[in-house]
Amino acid sequence: MKKLFALLVLMLFALPGFAAWEEGVHYQKLPAPQPTDSEGRIEVRELFWYACPHCYHLEPLLDEWLKKKPDDVAFVRMPAVLGPNWALLARAYYTAELLGVLDKVHGKIFERIHKDRKRIRTADDVKAIFVAQGVDAKEFDNAFSSFAVVTRTNRSRRVRDMYGISGVPTLIVNGKYRTNATMAGGNPQMLEVVDYLVEQERKAAGK
């Protein structure tokens, strides 16, 4: 009997138009749509914090998802600042972005915290990671204290108001929907929800 029930459930999921993911359960619609940075493409935005272990464990799955990402989907990372001690690592991300060294530094910051078990408490701790990856110390100092990095970090302080989040990682689809592992049922399922929402946005745009 249980096998028959499971088979019926699988058959239902396979029906065209059947939605396995429910609004209010597996994802939520934002009260007000937020602007995106990806005009003409469907944006998937990751809100994260380097010191978050859940964000660290999501990285390998995200990397695999990005390899298969359709061309009409744009992926954007955004460090969240949900507390006073979150700002330093947000500035680290934006500094790497400004200097064009995210590919060298992004993973190293995660590894220092979660693999090497070393805390990042000061700007000098951040600088040491950059310098180890070949970034000039003076260039780091200029970028880290730049208006662009400070402005972007201040925007990250608004993620609670913009997206209504209380934790990370959270994924935002096209500035309209949010989901996380708790709602979706795990990290793999969260990415499946994202794929579902991307498809809904694609259909809504007539693509």
C-alpha positions in Angstrom: 0.0 0.0 0.0 2.8 2.4 0.9 4.6 1.6 -2.4 1.4 2.4 -4.3 1.0 5.7 -2.5 4.6 6.7 -3.3 4.0 5.8 -6.9 0.9 7.9 -7.1 2.8 10.9 -5.6 5.6 10.5 -8.1 3.0 10.4 -10.9 1.4 13.6 -9.7 4.7 15.4 -9.6 5.3 14.3 -13.1 2.1 15.8 -14.4 2.6 19.0 -16.5 2.0 22.1 -14.5 2.0 20.3 -11.2 3.9 22.4 -8.6 5.8 20.5 -6.0 6.8 23.7 -4.4 4.2 25.8 -2.6 4.2 29.5 -1.8 4.2 30.1 1.9 5.7 26.7 2.5 8.8 26.3 0.4 9.2 30.0 -0.6 7.7 33.3 0.2 6.7 36.3 -2.0 8.3 39.5 -0.8 5.8 42.2 0.3 7.3 44.6 -2.2 9.5 43.6 -5.2 13.1 44.8 -4.9 15.2 46.2 -7.7 17.6 43.9 -9.4 21.1 44.5 -10.9 20.5 42.3 -13.9 18.3 44.0 -16.4 16.9 41.7 -19.0 17.8 38.6 -17.1 16.2 36.6 -14.3 18.3 37.4 -11.2 19.2 34.9 -8.4 20.7 36.7 -5.5 22.5 34.9 -2.7 22.5 36.6 0.7 25.4 35.1 2.8 27.9 35.7 5.5 31.4 34.2 5.4 31.3 33.1 9.1 28.0 31.2 8.5 28.7 27.4 8.4 25.5 26.8 6.4 26.8 29.3 3.7 30.1 27.4 3.6 28.4 24.1 3.1 26.1 25.6 0.3 29.2 26.7 -1.7 29.9 23.3 -3.5 26.3 22.9 -4.4 26.1 26.5 -5.7 29.3 25.9 -7.8 27.6 22.9 -9.4 24.4 24.8 -10.0 26.3 27.7 -11.6 27.9 25.3 -14.1 24.5 24.5 -15.4 22.9 27.9 -15.1 20.9 29.0 -18.2 22.2 32.1 -20.0 19.0 34.1 -19.2 19.7 33.8 -15.4 22.2 36.1 -13.7 23.7 35.1 -10.3 24.6 37.8 -7.8 26.2 37.4 -4.4 25.5 39.9 -1.7 27.0 39.7 1.8 24.4 40.3 4.4 25.0 42.6 7.4 22.6 41.5 10.1 24.8 42.5 13.0 27.6 44.9 13.9 30.3 42.2 13.5 29.1 41.2 10.0 30.3 44.4 8.3 34.0 43.5 8.3 33.5 40.4 6.1 31.0 42.3 3.9 33.8 44.8 3.2 36.2 42.0 2.5 33.8 40.7 -0.2 33.3 44.1 -1.8 37.0 44.8 -1.7 37.7 41.6 -3.6 35.0 42.5 -6.0 36.4 46.0 -6.6 39.9 44.7 -7.1 38.7 41.9 -9.4 40.1 39.1 -7.3 37.0 37.4 -6.1 38.0 34.2 -7.8 41.2 34.1 -5.8 39.9 35.4 -2.4 36.3 34.3 -2.0 37.0 30.6 -1.2 40.1 31.5 0.9 38.0 33.6 3.3 35.6 30.7 3.8 38.4 28.2 4.2 40.2 30.3 6.8 37.1 30.4 9.0 35.7 27.0 8.5 38.6 24.8 7.4 41.5 26.4 9.2 39.4 27.4 12.2 40.9 30.9 12.3 38.8 33.9 13.1 38.9 37.1 11.1 38.5 39.9 13.5 40.3 42.9 12.0 41.1 44.6 8.7 44.7 43.3 9.1 43.4 39.7 9.2 41.5 40.4 6.0 44.5 42.1 4.4 46.7 39.0 5.2 44.4 36.8 3.1 44.5 39.2 0.1 48.3 39.6 0.3 48.7 35.9 0.4 46.8 35.8 -2.9 49.2 38.3 -4.5 47.3 41.5 -3.9 49.4 44.5 -3.2 49.0 45.7 0.4 48.6 49.4 -0.6 46.0 48.5 -3.2 44.1 46.6 -0.6 44.2 49.5 1.8 42.9 51.9 -0.8 40.1 49.6 -1.9 39.1 48.6 1.6 38.6 52.2 2.7 37.1 53.4 -0.6 33.8 55.1 -1.0 32.6 52.3 -3.3 33.2 49.6 -0.7 31.7 51.6 2.2 28.6 52.4 0.1 28.1 48.8 -0.9 28.5 47.7 2.7 26.0 50.2 3.8 23.5 48.8 1.3 24.1 45.3 2.7 23.0 46.7 6.1 19.6 47.1 4.6 19.0 43.4 3.6 16.6 42.9 6.6 14.4 45.7 5.4 14.8 44.9 1.7 14.2 41.2 1.8 12.7 40.5 5.2 15.4 38.0 6.1 16.6 37.0 9.6 19.3 34.6 8.6 21.5 33.3 5.9 21.9 31.7 3.4 18.8 33.0 1.7 18.3 33.1 -2.1 16.2 35.8 -3.7 14.7 35.2 -7.1 14.2 38.2 -9.4 13.7 40.5 -6.4 10.3 38.9 -5.8 10.7 35.7 -3.9 12.9 34.3 -1.1 13.7 30.8 0.0 16.1 29.1 2.4 17.1 25.6 3.4 14.6 25.6 6.3 11.6 26.4 4.0 12.7 24.2 1.2 13.8 21.2 3.3 17.6 21.4 2.7 20.2 23.0 0.5 19.6 20.8 -2.6 15.9 21.4 -2.4 16.5 25.1 -2.0 18.2 25.2 -5.4 15.3 23.2 -6.8 12.9 25.8 -5.5 15.0 28.4 -7.2 14.9 26.6 -10.5 11.1 26.3 -10.2 10.8 30.1 -9.5 13.1 30.9 -12.3 10.8 28.9 -14.6 7.8 30.8 -13.3 9.5 34.1 -14.0 10.4 32.9 -17.5 6.8 31.9 -18.2 5.5 35.3 -16.8 7.9 37.1 -19.2 6.7 35.0 -22.1 10.2 33.5 -22.7 
